[in-house]
Amino acid sequence: MKKELYQWQEECLERWFSNNGRGIVQAVTGAGKTFLALTAAARLEKRLGRRLRVKIVVPTAALMRQWNQALREFLTDSCGDKGNSGDIRGEIGLRGGGHKGENGRRYMIYVINSARYELARKILAELRGGEAVLLIADECHHYGSGQNSLIFEFLPYIKPCGENFFSLGLSATLPSGEERQYLSSVLGREIYSYGMEEAGAMRTVCRYDIFHIGLEFRKEEREEYEEISEQMSRLSHKLQQMYPALRELGQRERYAMLSQITGGGDKRAAEAAARYLALSYKRKSVVCLASERVSCVCALIERLDVKKGILIFGERVSQAEELYGILQNKYPGRVGRYHSKMGRQANKNVLERFYTGEIHILIACKAMDEGVDIPEASVGIVLSGTASKRQRVQRLGRIIRKKEGKGRASLYYLHIADTSEDSCFLPETKESRIFEIEYQPGRHGFSHPIYDVAAEELIEDAENTGMDREKVEEVKRCLEIGQVRADWMMGQEEIEGKTQDAGRVRERNYWVCMKRMGRLRENRK
């Protein structure tokens, strides 16, 4: 069945055509940028009334595979009974990521590493030969500097045939400053921005909840963190005396300036700046690798529905491997991991197993932050991460992509209290519900103040009505599970439906408890 465009996509295409088929689109992960771009290509070819050459540039081999699949499906839907799979495959060429397809196919998908040294020459030759060319730059924030910008080397030479060149840049998180200006100069200005708030309001992505889970350092970790922070404070004071401009800079600009100082002629300042940056990395590692993170994730998964598809995001391979070992022992055959040291084929295989439901928990490091399409996942756990807004938007985007039958998504963000780490995942997110929870390692459990007050009332009521001890314990078990979910926020009718659909007694008991919790919540309004 042919897919229909969302309203935002139609508006976006209208602006793109009004801008002569040039421009950049910034849209949240999962909103439909790929389908937008392929529709743009099809409509452009129809308007031109002749064949269009389409060049698609992506940053990774994983994204190449996704675009190849999406393009084949799109062309199949467009052709209907008129084309067959062999004809369609013959229209698409792949370059990079182990592929060395014929470079003259109508649709060419390049991994950037291969595109750097051949794409500009190819586009220029086709334009000079009278062809119309559309360049789609996916995740275009990667192509604004360094060797990657070589893909735009042809632009100064296309003036005589420039009316036949079209471009579309796609990104969830555009860069700022000079890099953004450069991208606008080569791809066209930003013509449309579609953020998390708009996507949530228009239901082009799943509704979602964010749980902030506060953790504490262990005693020795806290001592190490404070000692490093004290050393950094002394160095910062020293550097600000030498370079007063540092006081006025934001974190990103300050670190950039410190990096410049390390290579400067002032040996004393260079040593101080290098020491500060080294300590900063060390402190980040202490926060990132805090012992309670792995323990908290294990406690959390015990209370979640593993069948829903759980993505766990981490920063360090060592931490991911540690967690994998624990979870694989607990849930044998249902856990996988995806990271740079696994190898391309192993990562591809584990994604396939997650897609098909063979495994339900996938632990991923930075290798999955960008581009990998996993609509099956509806739960995300940020085991550890960076302060990068781009990374956070991409991680949330992994779980809010729409899929038939998929309900509300949940993201759990673990953070260490009273440190340099942010306590809020995405402060500007308005379309989500946010819950504040604390992990209590002593009892391998959680504290959720608002929920806990109602839960205690429910337990007290059960005890006062003479419920036997075994049933009271079952109520406590159900309430413990609900503590890290948002099920008690559902409407009574929806919960009743879940109760009726429950296949097991324990599952039914859980929904009965959530229904009573929901009533208590309603009564407190």
N, C-alpha and C positions, 0 to 999 in steps of 0.2 A: 504494500500500500504506500502510495506516495506521501511523503511527509509535507506538512504545511509549515510555513514560516511563522514565527512569533511576531507580534506587532513591532517589537523593538528591531527585529531583523529587517522587516519591511522598511521601517523608517531609516534605518542605517543604509540600506541599499539605495534608497532614494537620494540620500545625501551624497553617497559615493558617486552615483551617476551625475549628480549636479556638479560635483567637483571633477568632472571629466575622467572618471574612473581612476582617481588617485586618492590615497588617504590611509590613515591609521585608525584602527578600531581597538579601543580598550574595553574589554568585557570580561566579567568574572568567569573563572574556570567552571565549565559545566553548562554555560548558557547557550552554547551552540555556535561557536565561532567557525568550526570546520564546515558545517552545513551552510552557514552564511557565505563563506568564501566560495564553495563549490557552486552555490546558486548564483553568486555574482558572476562567476566564469560562464555559466550556461546562459544567463541573460545577456551578458556582454556579447557573446558570440552571436546570439540571435539578433541583437541590435546591429552588429557590424554586417551581418548577412554573409559572412565568410568564415573560414576556419581560424580558430584562435589557438595559439601556442601557449600552454600554461606551464609555468615553472614554479614549483613549490619548494621552499627551503625550510628545513627543520633542524633543530640543534642536535637531535639524537636518533639513533637507529630505531629505538622503541617508537618514537613519534613517526618515523618513516613508515613503519609497519601499520600504524593506526591510520595514517593518511591513505595508504595504499588500500586498506580494507574499506575505509569510508568512501574513497573515490570509486572503487569497483561497485559498491552498493548503490551509490548515487547514479552512476552511468547505467547500471542494470535497471533501476527504477525509471530513469529517463527514457531508455530505449524500449522498455516493455518487451513485447514479443519480437521486435524488429532486430534485436541484437542477441548474440550468444556470448557465453563467458569467454570463449577463446578470442573472439573479436575484441572484447573489452580489455582483456589482458594484453593484447597486442598493441593497444593504444597507450599503455602506461610503461614508463621506463624508470628504473631505480638506480641511483648513483650514490655509493657510499654505504657504510655499514655492512661491508662484505659483498655488495651488489655492484656489478659493472655493466649494467644494461645499456642497450643502444641509446646513444645520446640524442637521437633525432625523433623520438616518439612525441606524439601530440601532447601528452601529459608527462612531465618529468618531475620526479621527486628527488631532491638532493639532501643528503646530510651536509651540514655546513662545512665540515672538514674537506669534503670533496668539491663543494661548490666554490670555495675560495679561489681556486686556480683555473677553473674552466667555465663557470657560469657566465661571467661578464662577456667573455669572448664569444660564447655561443649566442647569447641574446643579441649582441651587436650584429653578428653575421645574419641572424634571422631577420632583424629589423631592416638591414640594408638589402636583404633579399625580398623585401616587400611584405613580409609576414607581420601579423598583429601578435603581440606578446603581452601576456599578463604575468607579473611576478607576484606570487603570494609569499610573504615573509612571515612564517609562523613563529611565535615567541620572538618577535622582532627586537626586543630589548637586548638580545644577544649580539646584534649585528651593527651596533653603533660605534664600535671602536676596534682598534687592533687589526689583526689579520682578517677577521670576519667581514670587515667593511670593504674588503676587496671585491665582494660580489657586486658592488655598485660602481666599479671602475669604468663601466661602459657609458655612464650617464653624460659625461661631457661631450661625447662624440655622436649623440643621436639626434642633434637638432634637425637635420633635414628630414628625419623620419620619426620624430618625436610624437606625432599624432597617433602613431600605431603602438605606443608603449603605455601600458596600464599597470598600476601597482596597488597592492592591498597589504598593509601591515597588521598583524594580529598580536595582541598581548593582553594578559590579565593585569600586568603591573608595568607600566611604562617607566623608564628612567627619568631623571630630572636633569636640569642644567644643559650643558653643552651636548651631551649624548642625545637628549630628547630633541634638541634643535637640529642636530645632524640627521636623525631619523626622519624628521619632518621635511628636511631639504631633499632627501633622496626618495622617500616613499609618498610624500604628500602630508599635509597637516592632519592633526587628529580630527576626524569628522564625527566620531561618536564615542561616548563613554557610557558604559552600562555596568554599574557597580553592584555590590552585594545587596544593598538596600532596595534598589529597583528590581533586581532579580527575585528577591524574596517577596516583595509586594505584588509582583506580576506572576508569581508562581512558575517561573521558568526554571527554577531550581527547587529542590526539596526544602520544606520548612525544616528548621534545625534548632537544636538546643546546645548551648555551650556550658560546660561544667568546669569551673576553676577549682583545682584541687591543690590546696596548700600543703606543703611538706616541710619537715624540719630536718636540719643537718643532724648527724650524730655528733657527739661532743668533740671528737678529734677533728672532724671536718669543719665544724664551726670555728675552732681555734685556728686551723690553717687558713680559712677564709679571712678571718679578722686580721691575722698577721700579714697576709698578702695585701689586704686593703690598706693597712697602715703604711706599708712600704710605698704603695702607689700614691697615697696621699702626700707623703713627704716629697716624692719625686715630682708630683704634679705641681706642688708649691714652688719647687726649685725651677722647673721648666717655665712656669708662668712669670717668674721674675725675669728670666732671660728673654721670653717671648710673650709679652703681655697680651698679644692678639689671641692667644689660646683661650683666655677667659671668656671671650665673646662667641666662641664657636660651639656649634652643636657637636654631638658625639662623633658622627661620621666625618665631619670636616676636621675635627680635632685630631682624629686618628690619621687622617690623610696628611695633615701638617706634620705630625710626629714622625710619620714614615719619611717625609722629605728631610726632616732634621737629621735623621739617622745617617743620611748620605751627604750631609753638609760638611763644611770645612771646620766648624767649631767642634773639636774633638770631645770636649767636656759635655757639651749639649747633646752631641750625637750618642755618646755613651748613656746619658741619662734617658734620652728618648727610647733607645733600644731596650734598656732595662725596663722601662715603663711598659712598653709593648709586650715584652716577654712575660712580665708579671700579669698583665691583663689576660693574656692567653692562658696562663697557669690558673688564674682565678676562675676564668670561664670553665676550664676543665673540672675544677673542684665542684662547681655548681652543676655542670652537665652530668658528671659521673657520681653524684651523690647516691649513697647506698640505698636510700629509701625509695628511689624511683622504681627500681625493678620490683621491690617488695610491694609497692603500691599498685603497680600494673597487675601483678598476680592476684592481689585481693580484689581488684576491680573486675577482672575477667571472671572470677568466681561468681560475681553477682550479675553479669550480663548474659544476654542470649547469644551464645557462641554461633548459632546457626545464621545469624543476621549478616555475618561478614565483618570482621574487625580488622582495621588497618592500624598498625602501631608504627609511629614515626620516631626515629631516633637520629642522633648526630654521629655517634661513634660505632664503628663496626664491632669493637670489643664488647660494648654494652649490648648491642643487638644479639650477638652470639651467646652472651650470658643468659639473656632472657629467653632466647630460642631453646637453649638446653633445658631450662626449667619448665617451660610450657610444653615442649615436646614430650617430656617425661609425664606431664600431667594430662595432656590431651594427645596421645600418640597418633600420628598419621593425620592430624588436623591442623598442623602448624607449618608455615613456610617462612623463609627469609629471602630478602631481595636487597643486595648491595653490591658495590663495585668489585669486591673480591670474589664474588660468586661466579663470574664469567657470564658472557652474553647468553649462551644457550641455557644455562641453569636458570638465569633470571627469566628468560622467556618461558621456560617450562613451568616455573612456579606460578607465573601469572596465569597461564592456561589452567592450572589446577585450581587457582582461586576463582577464575571465571566460571568454571564448570561446577564449583561447589565441592570439589574433592577435599580441599582444605578450607578452613573457615577463619583462620587467624593468619595474617601476613605481617611480618615485621620488616620494615623498610628503612634504609638510611637515605642519605641525600639523593641517591640515584633515582628515587621515585618522586622527588619534590615537583618535577616539572613534566607535564605532557602525558603521563601514563593515564589512560582512561580506564577507570574501574567502577562502573556504575553499580556493581554488585555490593560494594561496601556501603554500609549505612552507619557504622560506628568508627570513629577515629580517636586514637589515643596518642597525644603528643608526649612521648616518654622524655624527650629532650629536644631542644630546638634553639634557634637563634632569635635575635631581636628583629630580624628582617621581616618587614611587612609583606614583601613579595613571597617569601617562603610560607608565611602563615596563611595568606590568601590561597596559595596553591594547595596547601595541605587541607584546608577546609573544603576547597573545590573538589578534592578527590572523593568526598563522601556525600556531597549535596547534588551530584549529577542525577537528573531524573531518570527513573526506570519504572515501567509498569508494575504495579503492585508494591512499590517501595513506599514506606511510610515516612515518618519524621526521622531525620538523622540526628546523631548525637556526637559532639566532639568533647573530649576530656583533655584539658590542658593542665599538666603538672608543673608546678613552680615552687621554688624554695623560698620560704618566707624570709623577710628582712635581708634580702640580698639585692644585687644589681639587676637581678632577673625581673622582668615585668610580671606583675600579678594578674594582668588582664590580657587576654589573648588578642582581641581586636577591639579597642575601645570604642570605635565609631560604629560598630555593628548594632543596628536598631531593630532589625527584623527578627532577631533571635531572642529566646528566653535565656537568661543567664542565672546559673545557680552557683553559690559559693559553698564549697565543701572542704573539710580538712581530713587528712589521712592520719590515723592514730595507730602507729606500728605496734604499740604494746599489746593491743587486742586484735591486730590485723583487721581493723575495721575503719569506719568513717564517722565523721560528725557532720550533720547537716541541720543546723539550728532550727530553721523554720519547720522542716519536715519532722524533726525529732520531737518537737513539742506535741504535734498532733499524734505521732506514733505512741508516745507515752500515754496520752489520753486514751487511745484505743486499747492498749494493753491493760491499763488500769480498769477500764470498763469491762474487759473480758474477765479479769480476775474477780471483779466485784459481782459479776452475774453468775459466778459459780462454775465457770468453764474449767474442765479438768486440766491438770498440769500439762499433759501431752498436747492438748489442743492449743494451750497458751504458748507453748514452745513453737508450735507450727505457725502461729500468728507472728511471733517474734522473727522466725526465719523469713517469712514473706515480707515483713516490714524491713528487714535488713537488706533484702534484694531491692526493694523499691526505693531505698535511700539514695541510690546512685542512678536512678532512672527518673524520667519525667512522667511516668504512667499515671501517677496520682493527679496530674493536671488535666487529664482527659475529661471529656464530658461523660456524664453518667450513662447515656445511651451507648456511647462508643465502648465504655468499659463493660457494659452488659453484653454487648456483642462479643467481646473478647472472652468473657466468662462462658458464654454458650458454646463458643468454638473450641474451648480448651479440651485437649484430648486426654490429659492426665489429671488425676485428682490434685496433685501438688500445684499444677499450673492453674487449675480452677480456684484452689484456695488462695493463690496469689492475687488473682483478679478480684475475688470477693473482698480481700483486704484493701486493695487499691480503690474499690468502689466506696468502701467505708471511709477511707482516707479522703477521697474526693468530697464526700458529704461534709466531713469535718472542715475541709478547706472552704467549701461553699458557705457553711454556717458562720465562719469567721469573717467573711467579707463585710 
